[in-house]
Amino acid sequence: MTAGHISTSSDTCGLSALELAAAYRDGSLSPVEAAEEVLAAIDRVNPQLNAVCLVDAEGARTAARAAEARIQEGQARGPLDGVPATIKDIFLTDGLPTFRGSRLLADAEGAADRSRYTEDAPATSATLEAGCVVVGKTTTPEFAWKGVTDSPLMGATRNPHDPALTPGGSSGGAAAAVAAGLGPLAVGTDGGGSVRIPASFTGTVALKPTYGVVPMFPSSPFGTLAHAGPMTRTVADTAAYMDALVRPDSRDWSAMPPSATVRAPGGYLEAAQEGAAPADAPLAGLRVAYSPDLGYGHNATDVEREVEGAVRALAELGAQVEQVDLGLSDPVDAFHVLWFEGAAAVLHPFGEDAVEHVDPSLRDALSRYNGYSAQDYLDAVAVRMALGKRFGALHESYDVLVTPTMPNAPFAVGSDVPPGWHSPDWTSWTPYTYIFNMTQQPALTLPCGVTDAGLPVGVQLVGPRFSDQLLVRVGAALERPLAGRVPRPRVHACSPGTP
């Protein structure tokens, strides 16, 4: 470090993306220094967590030097130029392999040859074009199929709050990396809760945008359930990252043009800044519906207590809050048709015996959920349409719906479900996430407190389609009174005593 610089390995990794950017502008820190400290932190911390499955130190250093030069010349690409980031190992990344957590890909002939990987997914290219310094790729369960993060290829990812516990999934590596200070930005996928589940379990922030707002390519085998979204430690960072991710990409025919989705003149970051601005009642006039269970969920008492605290905070911020009884039936059967038809489609190109070489729990799930007919698929689509109509009607009366993100705390690593659970299915303990993949609505989760055991609890804000910026504004306002309710994880790059 040069004289006068504020950064040390004990504080830089705890800075948000926007705090890093401010330090770059005032000269107290450089992108090269930040990248080196994150790379060193990965060396120290990742062996405990298995959050990052591939480190690209050479690429990160090259990108950091280029960002430093741009900033010194007054040519920064935007607020995220030079900020360390990670990419979930689902997204194609030029020069780096994308194994999707599967031996079917990793064991293929020539798989280790980085020169064969020559294309970026839209989220990857958007991250790079924003000037972010990609330090590596994050772990995922095989083909991102379940709500925890382990695979025969990569092993299990652990929760920074307690390494004996899961961080959730399928973007569990991304969430664990962000929570542990291994870069303030990560991009993940969400087909049934995959950014929101691990964000709730790790005390971080994640947004599942409206379907089509962030382009996807190649198209997901899970079809229009699948979204790409940012994972960060603050709502403002989420907003800044969304401004980078929302860009046209002609490879995704279903993506919406940014002009149709970005409502605030200054984009997502302006919406977040508006919500966070000091005011007596920043959410005055906002109509909020609070549903603790959507009509079919069941929550741990301490989880519901913390979420209700967040709901009270919304009222104190000026929102008009009303608890509602939605009386919904669990749409999980319809979701399973859509989900497991997609999972089977993933394996099809690898041959008839591919199922014998994948995660045993995926093999078991496919044995339970198979043989669906075209009529089953159409019936599942009809359930989606009915849900969309139901929530569309709800949002005629309410701007935002609030639910718990998860009904329970993180559980033991290496298991797909909590101990002694009544079902082997990951969907059985994620009742408040997959339903909004079916309706394609935006959903933001942010930390709101801790359980009796000191583990993070998340609150979920849901809006009508294309209300993403409204959720960012509301989340930024709510984040202020909730600040500090979730402590820094036990395993963190900045924590004294962390190996």
Secondary structure, DSSP 8 states (H G I E B T S, - for coil): --TT----TTTGGGS-HHHHHHHHHHTS--HHHHHHHHHHHHHHHHHHH--EEEE-HHHHHHHHHHHHHHHHTT---STTTT-EEEEETTS-BTTB---TT-HHHHTSTTTT-GGG-----HHHHHHHHTT-EEEEEE--SGGG-SSS-EETTTEE--BTTBTTB---SSSHHHHHHHHTTS-SEEEEEESSSTTHHHHHHHT-EEEE--TTSS--SS--TTGGG-EEEEEESSHHHHHHHHHHH----TT-TT---HHHH--STTHHHHHHHHHHS--S-TTTT-EEEE-SSTTT----HHHHHHHHHHHHHHHHTT-EEEE--------HHHHHHHHHHHHHHHHGGG-TTGGGGS-HHHHHHHHHS----HHHHHHHHHHHHHHHHHHHHHHHH-SEEEEES-SS---BTT-SS-TT-S-S-GGGG-TTTHHHHHTT--EEEEEEEE-TTS-EEEEEEE-STT-HHHHHHHHHHHHHHHTTSS---SS-TTSTT--
